[in-house]
Amino acid sequence: MSRPETTSNRAASGARRQKEASSNSGKRRRVLLVDDHPLMRRGQADLLNREPDLEVCGEAGTACEAMEAIARLKPDLVLVDMALPDKDGLELIKDMQAFHPGLPTLAMSMQDETLYAARVLRAGGRGYVMKQEGPERLAAAVRTVLSGQVALSPRMSAQLLESMVGPPGKTGGGPEARLTDRELEILRQFGGGWSTEEIAQRLHLSPKTVDVHRAHIKEKLGFKTTPEFQRFAIRWVASQGGPVA
């Protein structure tokens, strides 16, 4: 008697079929890399270019460069880092879907998937891979997204399903999961040691708007003073993989 096929097995089988089909046809799917660390891009490019069905068609270090490269290169998929110097990865994904609807996007980051993966999907992305995972996982995730499926770890898939069928109001993650995407980015910037004026400049907002977001974050997280909010932000950023670039 044959074993029942699981969701992960079906995804892996589909990715293998796509790899074989692309290899046989001689067509390689084109991937654009968006990451502000050149060494990280080099490692990703070396990995993907070794695959018979994939190739890196271009690289970008900022969100602005990414939008220009997409228009110029017409990639089949964009691999996006969540922390970019000029714009949050979530905002870039939203921009890509607004200007290039349906463009497959895969997020890759040091940030905890339990906090960001669902946000990536809501923004229009099709998957999330943590940088700590092995190189095989990245290539498999790229193929999964190119085949029209969603690429998430088994743990994250289970959590999202649980949130759909579990008790109303039940959410995963820490208290910061209650923040909006913009509030989460503001928290991340403060945790990186940036001042209100610097954050306003980096995110193209007014200082007053940043202060309003900070007040909302403090209220949602239960902080009464700015110093205790700042201490939490710094600890939180450190737990997510280090300071903001």
N, C-alpha and C positions, 0 to 999 in steps of 0.2 A: 504494500500500500504506500502511495507517495505521501510525503509530508505536506501539510497545508502551507501555502506560501504566505509569509508575513509581509507587512507593509514595507519593512526595510529590505527584505529579499526582493520584492517587486521593484523597488527603486534601484537596487543594485543591478538587477537583471536588465532593467530598462537602460541604465547607464552603459552597461556592457554592450548591449545591442547597438546603442547609438555610436559607441566607440568603434565597433566593428564595421558598422555601416559607413561611417565617415571615413575610416581607414581604407575600406574597399573602394569607395568612390574617389578617394584622393583629395577630398575637400576637408580643409582644416577650419574649425570654427575660430573666429577672431575675438580675442579678449583684450579689453583695455584695463590697465592697472592704475588705480588711484590710491596713492599712499605718499605721505610726505617724507618717508625715510627711503633714500635711494638704495641702501643695502637690502631693505625688505623687498623692494620692487625687484631688485636683481635676483634675489632668491626665488621669488614667485615666478619671474620670467624664465629662469633656468629650469624650474620644475615643469611649468606648463609647456615650454617649447620642446621638452623631451617627449611629450605625448604625441602619438601619431595623428591624433584627430584635433589637436588644439594648437594655437599659436598666439603669442602676444603681439598685437598690432600697434600698440602704443602705450605710453606711460604719462601720468600726470601727477604733480605734487600738490596741487591745490584744487579746490572746487571750481574755480574760474578756469584753470587749465583743462579740467575734466570736461566742462561743457563745450569748450572750443574743440577739444579732441574728438568728442562724440560727433559733433557736426561735420568735422573734417574726415574722420576715419570710418564712420558708420560700423562700429563694432557689433558683434553678435551678442556680447555680454560685457557688463562692466563690473569689475571687482573693486569694491569700495571700502576703504578704511573708515572707521567711525570718527576718528579724531584728526581733523584737517586744520591747518593754520588759519584759513580764512572763512571756514564755514563748517558747522557740525555735519557729520555724515548723513544724519537723518534728513536735514534740510536739503542736502545735495540730492538725495534720493527723490525727495518730493519735487525738486526742480526738474530732475531728469524725466519723471513721469509726466510732468506738466508740459514740457517741451518735446519729449520723445516718448509718447504713450506706448506702453507695452514693451519697452526696452528691458530685457532681463537684467536684473541687478542682484549681485550677491555681496553681502556685507561680510567683512573679515576684520576682527578686532581682538584686542586684549580684554575688552570690557566684558563683564559677566553676561552671558546669553540670557539668563533668567530675567534680566532687567531690560535688555535691548532687543532681543529677537522678535518679540511680539510688536514692538514699536516699528521695527524695520518692515515687518509684513504690512502693518497698517499704513506705512508711508509709501508702499508700492513695491518694496523689495521682494525677492523670491527665495531668500535663504540667509542663513547666518552661520558663519564658521569662526570658531575661536582660534587665534594664532597659535595657541599652545598645542593644538591637535597636529597630527602627523601630516606629511605632504600628500600621502595617498588620499586622505580625507578631503583636501582641497580640490584635487583633480576630480574626485568622485562627486563633490558638491557642485562643481562647475558643470559637469555633464548632467547631473540631475536637474539643475535649473534650465539648461539648454533643451532638455527633453520636455519642458513644460511643467515640471513638478516643483514642489517646495523642498528645499534642502535644510533640514534641521537635525540636531542630534536626537537620538532616541529619548533622552531625558527631557529635552525641550518639547518634543512632540507630545510626550505623555502629559507634561504640565499644561500645555495649551488645551489638550483634550479634556483634562480634568477641570480646567477653568470654564469650559463650555457646558459640561454635564454636572459639575459640582453644585453645591448650595449657592444661591444667588448672593452676589456681593463678595464671594471668596476670591481673593487674588493672591498670586505668589509674589515672592520677593520681599524686600524690606520696606520701611516706611516711604523711601524715595520712589517706590512704584506708584505712589499716588500723584506724583508730579506730572505736569504736561511735558511734552518734548522740549519746549522752549525753557521751562523752569529747570528741567534736568540739565540742559546745557549751561544755564546760568550757574547752577550749583557746581558743575564741573569746572567752570571758569574760575569761580571764587576759590574752589579747592586747589586750583593750580597756582594760587597766589596773585592773581590779577586784581587790580583795583576796579572800582566802578567805572571810572573814565576809560580805562584800558579795555574793559569788557565791552563797553558801549562802542568803542572804535572797532574792535575785532568783529562784533556781531552786527555792525551798522545800525545801532539803536541809539536813542538818546540816553544820557545818564539817568534821567528821571524814569524812563521805562525800565531800566535795569533795577533801579531802587524799588519800583513797584513789584517787579517779579521777585526780588529778594524778600520783600514783605510777605508775599503770598507763600513763598517757600517756607519761611519761618513759621507762619501760621499753620501750614499743613503738617510740618514736622514737629510742631510743639515747642519751638524755641522762643524764649522771651527776649533775649538779648542778642546783639550782633556778634559779640565775641564767642558765645557758645555755638552759634550758627557757623562761624568761621572755623572753629575747631572741628566741628563735625564734617564740614566740607573738605578740609584738608585730610582728615582720616579716611573719609570715603573715597577720595581720589586715589590715595595711596593704596587702598584695598582693591581698586579697580585696575591697578597696573602702573601707577606712577603719575607724575604731574602732567598737566596739559601742555602740548607743544606751543 
